[in-house]
Amino acid sequence: MPGGVNSPVRAFRSVGGAPFFVKAARGATLITADDRELIDFVCTWGPAIHGHNHPRIKAAIAAALENGTSFGTPNPYEVEMAELIVKFFPSIQKVRMCNSGTEATMSAIRLARGFTKRDKIIKFSGCYHGHSDSLLIKAGSGALTHGNPDSAGVPASFARETVVLPYNNPAALAAAFAANPGQIACVIIEPYCGNVGFIIPDAGYLAYLREITAKHGALLIFDEVMTGFRIAKGGVQEREKIIPDLTCLGKIIGGGLPVGAFGGRADIMDCLAPLGPVYQAGTLSGNPLAMAAGIAALTLLEELNPYARLDALGRQLRDAVLAAAKAKGLPVQVPQCGSMFSIFFTATPVRDYATALTGDAKLFAKFFHACLERGVYLAPSAYEAGFISTAHEGAAIDRACEVFATAIRDL
């Protein structure tokens, strides 16, 4: 395997050392191949909002498995999943399932171009929307961590159709639309960034984004693959009361199995084949095992409504880090909302790609290993969001706060 991993974000190149291998997981805990137990704040990069190996999700997969792994035909689980998504996300009138967040964003971009009959798109520096060619330009996540935000293999002609702007900068948006009149098909954004670390938009920024796209006839796409069902049941758009034209989803809606989805206004979605001219397909789309797992995960969220509890856990973690850093005299930023957070070692408030890069990545690497040695696992990058699950409640969050404080004191 190139680099010893099947996804570069799993490598330890930016923090040093070699990645551990995991043989099992339960609740808030990973069990490594050499029997270490680690409190996990990666949560499979977001999906495990109920913790690992939840009995309800496991039982749902087992029940679905009794009837087969894949049919290549429509199945009842797809209908139930679509109904749940439409129920939770009022902006979504119709939804199409796929197999990954990358597929969801790639397909949403194609759909936006087909609907508007325009070619150019706008994205934002540090926002990662998967690894399709049009979107892997000034990307965050692993591309940023490994020092390669502009991937080799992306043709220059593709890159010319993607306008990259700074996040949280309304003037740059206005200038881009003025410079490309009638050419912008869509604006795609992580409404709360999670792939350059966790960044929250300035007050009014998302509302301005909605206003300017509507004014110029461009579609607004919210990439809520991370934030959907995690920041709130209806994602960031519920919290901020913004209605995008299209929304991309993934992670939680698969309950830990491969999944993606995109949906939005019915008139836009009806441009998809077989009704319209925009082609998109997938052999395993709506796979019954993934749908069963996702339905169990979403049903649990509806029953438990854990968002206030998750936010309390996030604030407990944030406050522990800030208190330890203050006592040490160490500048740190800990943006946090609900069950997502980041730790940046910088005195500069982090509000975009440029300010995220002011964080001391070498100091983060020392902090990362100090935590790992004490049994707490964070993403092996200074530029990734952390995730909290309901399973962290109690002893796990208390222990993690102790470890974070000790690791900061020892820096």
Secondary structure, 3 states (H helix, E strand, C coil): CHHHCCCHHHCCCCCCCCCCCEEEEEECEEEECCCCEEEECCHHHCCCCCCECCHHHHHHHHHHHCCCCCCCCCCHHHHHHHHHHHHHCCCCCEEEEECCHHHHHHHHHHHHHHHHCCCEEEEECCCCCCCCCCCCECCCHHHHHCCCCECCCCCHHHHCCEEEECCCCHHHHHHHHHHCCCCEEEEEECCCECCCCCECCCCCHHHHHHHHHHHHCCEEEEECCCCECCCECCHHHHHHCCCCCEEEEEHHHHCCCCCEEEEECHHHHCCECCCCCECCCCCCCCCHHHHHHHHHHHHHHHHHCCHHHHHHHHHHHHHHHHHHHHHHCCCCECCEECCEECCECCCCCCCCHHHHCCCCHHHHHHHHHHHHHCCEECCCCCCCCEECCHHHCCHHHHHHHHHHHHHHHCC
